[in-house]
Amino acid sequence: MTEDSYLVPDLKNNEIHRTEITVKKSRFITSVGRTHGVDEAKAFIDRICKEFPDARHNCFAYNADKPGSSGYAGCSDDGEPHGTAGQPMLNVVLHCDVGELTVVVTRYFGGILLGTGGLVKAYQDSVKTALETLPTTPMVIVKKCSFQVGHSEVNLVLRLFSRLGITVLNQSYTDKVDYLVEIPEKAVDVFKAEITKITSGQSVLTFPD
């Protein structure tokens, strides 16, 4: 991936990528979802827990941001011995080069104890198996920007949007035209220069993020 993009799960809203392995008669069902932000991650975890309420454990790990970023990450052993499930799963998630994903591993106990090392391996292998077949797609890093231009400048601005791959999130027309847009991070400097030229320096750019 380039510096201005990263991989995310190629899954639609509410779509689940699922795999299963068996280790000494215990079933490990892995559910993966694309989650942007901690709230979406928690909602996905809650959904899977409700789907498998009779399971012995629903352990999870999530990274709701770019790959390798631990600022919006979390995990849980959900009753397994401390450090044998959630953290090993999170280690895989944070080093898989895919962002915005949540993984829940549902375990149905098979009657044979796996031991601490066996549990760590089983939970890590469950996540690795799911990631091997997880479809991914590039996510372009963008910045939101709001600004205002005159009506006579709109056509030039629209051409600029098209040339730089800018997405319009909102626009409103009064005596001026107000825009809220998403700009690919790599195009921000060019965009600033072009808007300054088009509006003769009259437009003030605000970056809410």
N, C-alpha and C positions, 0 to 999 in steps of 0.2 A: 504494500500500500504506500501511497505518497504521504507526505507530511500533512496534507490537508484532508485526508480521508482515512477511514478505518472500516473494518469489517463488522457487520452486525448480523444476527440471525435473519435469514430471508423467510420470515414467517408473518402472516397476516395477523390482525388483531384477533385475539382469542385462539389462534392456532397453536397447537402443541406438537413438538417433535418428541417422539417417545421411543425408548429402547428398553430392553430388559436382559439381565444376566442372572444366572443362578449360581450361587456359591454355597456348597455343602447344604443343599436343600433350602437355603434361604433365597427368596426372590427379591431382587433389587430392580425396581421399576424406576427408570429415570425420565423425568418430564422436563423439557426445556422450552422456555418462552422468551420472546423479545420484550424487554421491559425498559422503558426510558424513564428513569427516575425511581426513587425509592418507593413512592406510593404504588406505582405499577408493579414493582417487584413484590411488595407485600400482598397486593391483591391477587397476583398469580399464585403465590405460596398458599394463601387462604383457599383459593379455588381448588388446588390439588389436594389439600388436606381434607376438604369437604368431599372430594371425589373418592378418597380412600380413608374413610373415618375408622375403619376396622384394622388398619395396618398397625404394626407394632411401633414403627417410627416413620416420620416424614421429615427427613433431614434436608436442609437447604443451604445454598450459597448463591449469592448474587453480586453482580457488578453492574450497576445501573448507569455507568458512564463509559468513557473510552477504555480500550483494552489496557490492562495494567494499572488503571487508576483505582486506588483503594479508598478514595474520599467518599464514594457512594456505594460501598460494599458491605456485606454482612453475611453471617452464617449461623447455623444452629445445629447442635447434636441431637436435639429433640429426644432426650432420654438415653441415648447411647453414652457409653463412658466418655468422659470429657476429653476432647481433642481427637476422637477416633473417626468423626464423620464430617462435621461442618467445616472445620479448618482444613483438613486434607482436601475436601471438595473445593473450597475457596482457592487453595493454592493452584489447583488445576485451572479453575475459572480465570484467575488473574494472569495466568501465563499462556493462555490459549490463543492470544492475538484476535479475539472476538470480544466486542463490547456490547453493552446493553442487553445482557442476558441473565436469566434466573434459572437455576437448576434445582429441582426437588427430587431427591432419591427416596422412594417409598420402599420400606423393607417389611416383608412378611417373613417372620422367623420360622426357620425350618427344623428347629429342635436341636441343632448342633451349634455349640458355642464356637465362635471364630477366633476369640482372643483379640487382644489389642491390635497387634500387627495385622491380623487377618481382616479386622474391621476396616482399618485404614486402607489396606489394599483393595478391599471390595468396594468401598465407597469411591475411591479414586478411579478404579477400573470402570465403575458404572458411568461416571462422568466422561471419562476418556472415550468409552464406547459410543456414548451419545454424540459427542463432539465429532467423532470420525465421520458420521453421516449427516451432520447438521448442515443444511443449506445456508449459505451466507451471501451477503451482497454488500457492496461498498456504501458507506455513509459519508457524505461530504460534510466537513466541518463548516458551519456557517455562523455568521454574526447577524443579529437583528439590528436594524437601523431605522430611525424615523427622521423624516425631514419634510420640508415644504418647498414647493416651486410655484412659479407663476404659470398660468394657463398657456401662455405662448411657448413655454419651455417643455411642455408635456411630450410632444413627439420626439424631441431629442432624448429625453429621459427614457422613454419607452424603448427606443433603439438601443440605448445603453444597457437597459435591463436584459434585452435579448442577447446582446453581444457578450455580456459577462455572466450569463446564467443566473440572473437574480430573480427570486420569487417574490411576487407581491402578496403580502398577507392581508393588507387592508389599505383602502384609499378612500378619501372623502373630498368632495368639491365644495368650496365656499368661494370667497374672493380669491383664494389660493387653492392649491391642490396638495393635500397631506398624504404622505405615503408611510406605510410600515412595511419593510421588506426584509428578506433574508439574503445575505450576500455571502458567496463562498469566501472562506477566510483568505484564500490566496489572491482574491480580487479586490480586497478592501482598499488597499492603497491606490490602485488604479481608479476605483470608484470615487474616492475622495477627490482625486485630482480632476476627474472629468466633471463631477458635479460643480466643483469650484469654477471650472471654465464655463460650463453651461449657464450658471447663474451669476457669473461675475462676482463670485464670492459672497453672494447674498444669502445662500441657503446654509442653515445651521444643521449639522448632522448630530444626532443623538444616538448613542449605542446603549440601550437599556441593560444589556448583560454586563 
